[in-house]
Structure formats: structure tokens, C-alpha cells
């Protein structure tokens, strides 16, 4: 009986590691979509839970930034994001505790009366620590508008 109990506890403890790649893909894409909804609504509590302590953000000419850069950006942003669109998702499992989502993102910023369209490719990397998936890297590569 003791052996059955130990085996049952071990199975429950390792259950997250036994998730199928398709289940992990769905989970991380859903998290990525949640992050965009939280970006749009300026949900700072979500971002505190979502980002790892060692998060790296690459989204502009200033190079790599840290978690505080994102949190301060969400908290202090005066512009709004009235719309965004995410598509062309691809997923790569990078091991039992890591996964990467790559996709195309379109968003529109509105700052006062100025509308700023933004299109780019996103790479978002997740790592599971202590049973929780954290975002450790978000990189946004802007696509220049077509030449007229």
C-alpha cells in the first residue's frame, strides 16, 4: 500500500512535466493572448505574475531591458491600445521546462490625437519554475511600413 501511495504522489508531482506538446502549446499561446489583453487594459497585477524576476524585454532601439522596464511602462503609459491582432502562431518546445511562441502582432497606439500603427514579429520565451510558467523573454521585431 505504501508503494502505491508513493507512486501516486510521484505521478501527481510530475504531472506538469507529462503534459503533451499540444497542451503546452495551447497553454503558452493562451498566456500570450492574456498578456496582450493585460497590455491593452494596463493590468499591472497580471504583469507582476506573468514576468520572471530575470525577464528580458527587447522592443526598441535602447536594447535589452528588465522586468521593471515593463512594469513601469504598463503603470505609466498614458497612451491607449484601442486594437490589436495576433496571428501566425508557431510553437517550439525547448525541453521539459521551456517553450517558445513566435507570432505576428499588429497594434494601434493612440496618444492624444495621434494614431500610431505598429506591426511586428514577436518571440516570447517561457520557463517553468516551481510549477509556474513565467515569461523570461519578449522580443518584438518591428516590420517597417511598406514604401509608397
RAWO-V259938 format. One record per helix or strand. SS is the DSSP state (H for helix, E for strand). FROM is the first residue (numbers start at 1). TO is the last residue. If there is no record, write none. Layout:
BEGIN
SS_FROM_TO ; SS_FROM_TO
END
This chain:
BEGIN
H_2_18 ; H_21_41 ; H_44_50 ; E_51_58 ; E_65_65 ; H_67_76 ; E_80_93 ; E_98_111 ; E_114_129 ; E_132_142
END
